Amino acid sequence: MCSCGEAEQDTAHILRDCRNHQVLREEIWPFPESLHNKLYGPVAALQRTTNYISRSGLEV
């Protein structure tokens, strides 16, 4: 279970929905971006994803 208490802590939840990381998510992705692009997109998209994970403090 995610520390937010709302869902299982899986990739989709962390990258799209977790309220604990909402502010950071909006900073990294100010415009909607698909989960597919966050995980498999071009280099710039992947760099944003790694930046997000790094700054979130999550351990992977």
C-alpha positions in Angstrom: 0.0 0.0 0.0 1.2 3.5 -0.8 2.0 5.9 2.0 -0.8 8.1 0.8 -3.3 5.3 1.8 -5.2 5.6 -1.5 -3.9 2.8 -3.6 -1.2 0.2 -4.1 2.2 1.7 -4.6 2.8 0.7 -8.2 4.4 2.6 -11.1 1.2 4.0 -12.5 0.0 5.3 -9.1 3.3 7.0 -8.4 3.7 8.6 -11.8 0.0 9.6 -12.3 -2.1 9.7 -9.1 -0.3 9.8 -5.8 -1.3 12.9 -3.9 2.0 12.8 -1.9 3.8 13.8 -5.1 1.2 16.0 -6.8 3.2 19.2 -6.6 6.4 17.7 -7.9 4.5 15.9 -10.7 2.9 19.2 -11.8 6.3 20.8 -11.8 8.0 18.0 -13.8 5.0 17.5 -16.2 3.0 20.8 -16.4 1.0 19.4 -19.2 -0.6 16.0 -19.4 1.7 13.2 -20.5 0.8 9.6 -21.0 2.2 6.9 -18.7 3.6 5.2 -21.8 5.6 8.3 -22.8 6.9 8.7 -19.2 8.2 5.1 -19.3 9.1 4.5 -23.0 9.2 7.9 -24.6 12.1 9.8 -26.1 15.2 10.7 -24.1 13.7 14.0 -22.9 10.6 12.3 -21.5 12.8 9.6 -19.8 15.0 12.3 -18.3 11.9 14.0 -16.7 10.8 10.6 -15.3 14.2 9.9 -13.8 14.3 13.5 -12.4 10.9 12.9 -10.8 11.8 9.6 -9.2 15.1 11.1 -7.9 13.5 14.2 -6.4 10.5 12.2 -5.0 12.8 10.4 -2.6 11.3 7.0 -3.6 13.6 4.0 -3.6 13.4 1.8 -6.7 
